[in-house]
Amino acid sequence: MTVRLAALEYDAVRPRELASFWGSLLGRSVAGDGVTLPASGSPGFALRFVATERPKSARNMMHFDLTSDSPAAQERSVALALSLGGRHFDVGQRGDEGHVVLADPEDNEFCVIAPGNRFLAGTGRIGALAGEGSREVGYFWSEMLDWPLVWDQDEETAIQSPSGGTKITWGGPPPLPKHGRNRLRWVLECDSPLEQESERIKDLGAVLVEAGPGRVELADPGDHEFVLVPDHPA
């Protein structure tokens, strides 16, 4: 029984606008309300923008850290994001961290990291998906995906596929307050029956949120939702 990351879902008031923004920023193809993110030699995933009438009202529980291979490349990434409709965003940063905090046209936060970041070396354009969560959450995802921990210190954790690519990180306490269902959610594909796989995942510490035809939504030990779907839909 295996599960793999297939996509990251974003709730979006204007799905196609966000798909266009992220496709252009990342240099990837856009198909309808989604962006394909292939990764040579490492697991790739898609961005999917799901229509909602609920606008963003609080900080997201996850955000991308985009890498740069030079100061000029970092400046170009920031300039491109601004030209596409992004903006500078205040999350309480001091301004001397070496990264630039931005937001897309619907205020979803992301960071453009300065060159020379050793932790993100070799990860690719999307160096990390940084999120809120305790050590327990990091351990849960490591076991569920069968990805090794690549950081486990001071209650902060990170995992990465054995094939490399984007890291998933959790910043430890104190967590941000949660305001309703998260706007960003991982979609996982499984090669076993959904009911069987969801039971396995619940045994690891997840709880069931909602079950429907061909799709099960669960929440990890930090109450962050994710979706389980079959890898070959009927």
Contacts in CASP RR format, 6 or more apart in sequence:
PFRMAT RR
TARGET T0000
AUTHOR 0000-0000-0000
METHOD contacts of the structure
MODEL  1
MTVRLAALEYDAVRPRELASFWGSLLGRSVAGDGVTLPASGSPGFALRFV
ATERPKSARNMMHFDLTSDSPAAQERSVALALSLGGRHFDVGQRGDEGHV
VLADPEDNEFCVIAPGNRFLAGTGRIGALAGEGSREVGYFWSEMLDWPLV
WDQDEETAIQSPSGGTKITWGGPPPLPKHGRNRLRWVLECDSPLEQESER
IKDLGAVLVEAGPGRVELADPGDHEFVLVPDHPA
1 190 0 8 1.000
1 191 0 8 1.000
1 192 0 8 1.000
1 196 0 8 1.000
1 197 0 8 1.000
1 200 0 8 1.000
2 146 0 8 1.000
2 190 0 8 1.000
2 191 0 8 1.000
2 192 0 8 1.000
3 144 0 8 1.000
3 145 0 8 1.000
3 188 0 8 1.000
3 189 0 8 1.000
3 190 0 8 1.000
3 191 0 8 1.000
3 197 0 8 1.000
3 201 0 8 1.000
3 228 0 8 1.000
4 43 0 8 1.000
4 145 0 8 1.000
4 188 0 8 1.000
4 189 0 8 1.000
4 231 0 8 1.000
5 43 0 8 1.000
5 44 0 8 1.000
5 45 0 8 1.000
5 145 0 8 1.000
5 186 0 8 1.000
5 187 0 8 1.000
5 188 0 8 1.000
6 45 0 8 1.000
6 46 0 8 1.000
6 187 0 8 1.000
6 188 0 8 1.000
6 189 0 8 1.000
6 229 0 8 1.000
6 231 0 8 1.000
7 45 0 8 1.000
7 46 0 8 1.000
7 47 0 8 1.000
7 48 0 8 1.000
7 186 0 8 1.000
7 187 0 8 1.000
8 45 0 8 1.000
8 46 0 8 1.000
8 47 0 8 1.000
8 48 0 8 1.000
8 129 0 8 1.000
8 184 0 8 1.000
8 185 0 8 1.000
8 186 0 8 1.000
8 187 0 8 1.000
9 48 0 8 1.000
9 49 0 8 1.000
9 50 0 8 1.000
9 184 0 8 1.000
9 185 0 8 1.000
9 186 0 8 1.000
9 187 0 8 1.000
9 227 0 8 1.000
10 18 0 8 1.000
10 47 0 8 1.000
10 48 0 8 1.000
10 49 0 8 1.000
10 50 0 8 1.000
10 108 0 8 1.000
10 183 0 8 1.000
10 184 0 8 1.000
11 50 0 8 1.000
11 52 0 8 1.000
11 54 0 8 1.000
11 183 0 8 1.000
11 184 0 8 1.000
12 18 0 8 1.000
12 33 0 8 1.000
12 49 0 8 1.000
12 50 0 8 1.000
12 51 0 8 1.000
12 52 0 8 1.000
12 106 0 8 1.000
13 51 0 8 1.000
13 52 0 8 1.000
13 53 0 8 1.000
13 54 0 8 1.000
13 55 0 8 1.000
13 106 0 8 1.000
14 105 0 8 1.000
14 106 0 8 1.000
15 33 0 8 1.000
15 34 0 8 1.000
15 49 0 8 1.000
15 50 0 8 1.000
15 51 0 8 1.000
16 32 0 8 1.000
16 33 0 8 1.000
16 49 0 8 1.000
17 105 0 8 1.000
17 106 0 8 1.000
18 49 0 8 1.000
18 104 0 8 1.000
18 105 0 8 1.000
18 106 0 8 1.000
18 108 0 8 1.000
19 30 0 8 1.000
19 32 0 8 1.000
19 33 0 8 1.000
19 34 0 8 1.000
19 35 0 8 1.000
19 47 0 8 1.000
19 49 0 8 1.000
20 30 0 8 1.000
20 84 0 8 1.000
21 84 0 8 1.000
21 85 0 8 1.000
21 86 0 8 1.000
21 104 0 8 1.000
21 105 0 8 1.000
22 28 0 8 1.000
22 35 0 8 1.000
22 47 0 8 1.000
22 104 0 8 1.000
23 29 0 8 1.000
23 30 0 8 1.000
23 35 0 8 1.000
23 47 0 8 1.000
24 80 0 8 1.000
24 84 0 8 1.000
25 77 0 8 1.000
25 80 0 8 1.000
25 81 0 8 1.000
25 84 0 8 1.000
26 35 0 8 1.000
26 37 0 8 1.000
26 125 0 8 1.000
26 126 0 8 1.000
28 35 0 8 1.000
28 36 0 8 1.000
28 37 0 8 1.000
28 38 0 8 1.000
29 35 0 8 1.000
29 36 0 8 1.000
33 48 0 8 1.000
33 49 0 8 1.000
33 50 0 8 1.000
33 51 0 8 1.000
34 46 0 8 1.000
34 47 0 8 1.000
34 48 0 8 1.000
34 49 0 8 1.000
35 46 0 8 1.000
35 47 0 8 1.000
36 46 0 8 1.000
37 44 0 8 1.000
37 45 0 8 1.000
37 46 0 8 1.000
37 47 0 8 1.000
37 126 0 8 1.000
38 44 0 8 1.000
39 124 0 8 1.000
39 165 0 8 1.000
39 166 0 8 1.000
41 163 0 8 1.000
41 164 0 8 1.000
42 161 0 8 1.000
42 163 0 8 1.000
42 164 0 8 1.000
42 165 0 8 1.000
42 166 0 8 1.000
43 161 0 8 1.000
43 163 0 8 1.000
43 164 0 8 1.000
43 165 0 8 1.000
44 166 0 8 1.000
45 166 0 8 1.000
48 187 0 8 1.000
52 183 0 8 1.000
55 106 0 8 1.000
56 106 0 8 1.000
56 107 0 8 1.000
56 108 0 8 1.000
56 183 0 8 1.000
57 179 0 8 1.000
58 176 0 8 1.000
58 177 0 8 1.000
58 179 0 8 1.000
59 91 0 8 1.000
59 109 0 8 1.000
59 176 0 8 1.000
60 108 0 8 1.000
60 109 0 8 1.000
60 182 0 8 1.000
60 183 0 8 1.000
60 184 0 8 1.000
61 131 0 8 1.000
61 132 0 8 1.000
61 176 0 8 1.000
61 178 0 8 1.000
61 182 0 8 1.000
61 184 0 8 1.000
61 224 0 8 1.000
62 129 0 8 1.000
62 130 0 8 1.000
62 131 0 8 1.000
62 132 0 8 1.000
62 182 0 8 1.000
62 184 0 8 1.000
62 224 0 8 1.000
63 108 0 8 1.000
63 109 0 8 1.000
63 110 0 8 1.000
63 111 0 8 1.000
63 129 0 8 1.000
63 130 0 8 1.000
63 131 0 8 1.000
64 110 0 8 1.000
64 111 0 8 1.000
64 126 0 8 1.000
64 127 0 8 1.000
64 128 0 8 1.000
64 129 0 8 1.000
64 130 0 8 1.000
65 99 0 8 1.000
65 110 0 8 1.000
65 111 0 8 1.000
65 113 0 8 1.000
65 120 0 8 1.000
65 126 0 8 1.000
65 127 0 8 1.000
65 128 0 8 1.000
65 129 0 8 1.000
65 130 0 8 1.000
66 77 0 8 1.000
66 110 0 8 1.000
66 111 0 8 1.000
66 112 0 8 1.000
66 113 0 8 1.000
66 125 0 8 1.000
66 126 0 8 1.000
66 127 0 8 1.000
67 113 0 8 1.000
67 115 0 8 1.000
67 117 0 8 1.000
67 120 0 8 1.000
67 123 0 8 1.000
67 124 0 8 1.000
67 125 0 8 1.000
67 126 0 8 1.000
67 127 0 8 1.000
68 74 0 8 1.000
68 77 0 8 1.000
68 112 0 8 1.000
68 113 0 8 1.000
68 114 0 8 1.000
68 115 0 8 1.000
69 115 0 8 1.000
70 115 0 8 1.000
71 114 0 8 1.000
71 115 0 8 1.000
73 115 0 8 1.000
74 100 0 8 1.000
74 112 0 8 1.000
74 113 0 8 1.000
74 114 0 8 1.000
74 115 0 8 1.000
77 112 0 8 1.000
78 100 0 8 1.000
78 102 0 8 1.000
78 112 0 8 1.000
81 102 0 8 1.000
81 104 0 8 1.000
81 112 0 8 1.000
82 88 0 8 1.000
82 102 0 8 1.000
84 105 0 8 1.000
85 104 0 8 1.000
85 105 0 8 1.000
86 102 0 8 1.000
86 103 0 8 1.000
86 104 0 8 1.000
86 105 0 8 1.000
87 102 0 8 1.000
87 103 0 8 1.000
88 100 0 8 1.000
88 101 0 8 1.000
88 102 0 8 1.000
88 103 0 8 1.000
89 101 0 8 1.000
89 102 0 8 1.000
89 103 0 8 1.000
89 107 0 8 1.000
89 109 0 8 1.000
90 101 0 8 1.000
91 101 0 8 1.000
91 109 0 8 1.000
93 101 0 8 1.000
98 113 0 8 1.000
98 114 0 8 1.000
99 111 0 8 1.000
99 112 0 8 1.000
99 113 0 8 1.000
99 114 0 8 1.000
100 111 0 8 1.000
100 112 0 8 1.000
101 109 0 8 1.000
101 110 0 8 1.000
101 111 0 8 1.000
102 109 0 8 1.000
102 110 0 8 1.000
102 111 0 8 1.000
102 112 0 8 1.000
103 109 0 8 1.000
103 110 0 8 1.000
104 110 0 8 1.000
108 183 0 8 1.000
108 184 0 8 1.000
111 130 0 8 1.000
113 120 0 8 1.000
113 127 0 8 1.000
119 128 0 8 1.000
119 151 0 8 1.000
119 158 0 8 1.000
119 167 0 8 1.000
120 127 0 8 1.000
120 128 0 8 1.000
120 167 0 8 1.000
122 164 0 8 1.000
122 165 0 8 1.000
123 160 0 8 1.000
123 164 0 8 1.000
123 165 0 8 1.000
123 166 0 8 1.000
123 167 0 8 1.000
124 165 0 8 1.000
124 166 0 8 1.000
126 166 0 8 1.000
127 165 0 8 1.000
127 166 0 8 1.000
127 167 0 8 1.000
128 158 0 8 1.000
128 166 0 8 1.000
128 167 0 8 1.000
128 168 0 8 1.000
128 169 0 8 1.000
129 166 0 8 1.000
129 167 0 8 1.000
129 168 0 8 1.000
129 169 0 8 1.000
130 169 0 8 1.000
130 171 0 8 1.000
131 168 0 8 1.000
131 169 0 8 1.000
131 170 0 8 1.000
131 171 0 8 1.000
132 170 0 8 1.000
132 171 0 8 1.000
132 172 0 8 1.000
132 175 0 8 1.000
132 176 0 8 1.000
132 224 0 8 1.000
133 170 0 8 1.000
133 171 0 8 1.000
133 172 0 8 1.000
133 175 0 8 1.000
133 222 0 8 1.000
133 224 0 8 1.000
134 155 0 8 1.000
134 170 0 8 1.000
134 172 0 8 1.000
134 173 0 8 1.000
134 175 0 8 1.000
134 221 0 8 1.000
134 222 0 8 1.000
135 152 0 8 1.000
135 155 0 8 1.000
135 156 0 8 1.000
135 157 0 8 1.000
135 170 0 8 1.000
135 172 0 8 1.000
136 221 0 8 1.000
136 222 0 8 1.000
137 157 0 8 1.000
137 170 0 8 1.000
137 220 0 8 1.000
137 221 0 8 1.000
137 222 0 8 1.000
137 224 0 8 1.000
138 149 0 8 1.000
138 157 0 8 1.000
138 159 0 8 1.000
138 170 0 8 1.000
139 149 0 8 1.000
139 157 0 8 1.000
140 204 0 8 1.000
140 205 0 8 1.000
140 206 0 8 1.000
140 220 0 8 1.000
140 221 0 8 1.000
141 147 0 8 1.000
141 159 0 8 1.000
141 168 0 8 1.000
141 220 0 8 1.000
142 148 0 8 1.000
142 149 0 8 1.000
142 157 0 8 1.000
142 159 0 8 1.000
143 204 0 8 1.000
144 201 0 8 1.000
144 204 0 8 1.000
144 206 0 8 1.000
145 159 0 8 1.000
145 161 0 8 1.000
145 188 0 8 1.000
147 159 0 8 1.000
147 160 0 8 1.000
147 161 0 8 1.000
147 162 0 8 1.000
147 168 0 8 1.000
148 159 0 8 1.000
148 160 0 8 1.000
148 162 0 8 1.000
149 157 0 8 1.000
149 158 0 8 1.000
149 159 0 8 1.000
150 158 0 8 1.000
150 159 0 8 1.000
150 160 0 8 1.000
150 167 0 8 1.000
151 157 0 8 1.000
151 158 0 8 1.000
151 167 0 8 1.000
151 169 0 8 1.000
152 158 0 8 1.000
155 171 0 8 1.000
155 172 0 8 1.000
155 173 0 8 1.000
156 169 0 8 1.000
156 170 0 8 1.000
156 171 0 8 1.000
156 172 0 8 1.000
157 169 0 8 1.000
157 170 0 8 1.000
157 171 0 8 1.000
157 172 0 8 1.000
158 167 0 8 1.000
158 168 0 8 1.000
158 169 0 8 1.000
158 170 0 8 1.000
159 167 0 8 1.000
159 168 0 8 1.000
160 166 0 8 1.000
160 167 0 8 1.000
160 168 0 8 1.000
175 222 0 8 1.000
178 223 0 8 1.000
181 225 0 8 1.000
182 224 0 8 1.000
182 225 0 8 1.000
185 217 0 8 1.000
185 224 0 8 1.000
185 225 0 8 1.000
185 226 0 8 1.000
185 227 0 8 1.000
186 226 0 8 1.000
186 227 0 8 1.000
187 226 0 8 1.000
187 227 0 8 1.000
187 229 0 8 1.000
188 226 0 8 1.000
188 227 0 8 1.000
188 228 0 8 1.000
188 229 0 8 1.000
189 229 0 8 1.000
189 230 0 8 1.000
189 231 0 8 1.000
190 197 0 8 1.000
190 228 0 8 1.000
190 229 0 8 1.000
190 230 0 8 1.000
190 231 0 8 1.000
191 231 0 8 1.000
193 230 0 8 1.000
194 211 0 8 1.000
194 214 0 8 1.000
194 215 0 8 1.000
194 216 0 8 1.000
194 228 0 8 1.000
194 229 0 8 1.000
194 230 0 8 1.000
195 216 0 8 1.000
197 228 0 8 1.000
198 206 0 8 1.000
198 208 0 8 1.000
198 211 0 8 1.000
198 216 0 8 1.000
198 218 0 8 1.000
198 228 0 8 1.000
201 218 0 8 1.000
201 228 0 8 1.000
202 208 0 8 1.000
202 218 0 8 1.000
205 220 0 8 1.000
205 221 0 8 1.000
206 218 0 8 1.000
206 219 0 8 1.000
206 220 0 8 1.000
206 221 0 8 1.000
207 218 0 8 1.000
207 219 0 8 1.000
208 216 0 8 1.000
208 217 0 8 1.000
208 218 0 8 1.000
209 217 0 8 1.000
209 218 0 8 1.000
209 219 0 8 1.000
209 225 0 8 1.000
210 216 0 8 1.000
210 217 0 8 1.000
211 217 0 8 1.000
214 229 0 8 1.000
214 230 0 8 1.000
214 233 0 8 1.000
214 234 0 8 1.000
215 227 0 8 1.000
215 228 0 8 1.000
215 229 0 8 1.000
216 227 0 8 1.000
216 228 0 8 1.000
216 229 0 8 1.000
217 225 0 8 1.000
217 226 0 8 1.000
217 227 0 8 1.000
217 228 0 8 1.000
218 225 0 8 1.000
218 226 0 8 1.000
218 227 0 8 1.000
218 228 0 8 1.000
219 225 0 8 1.000
219 226 0 8 1.000
220 226 0 8 1.000
END
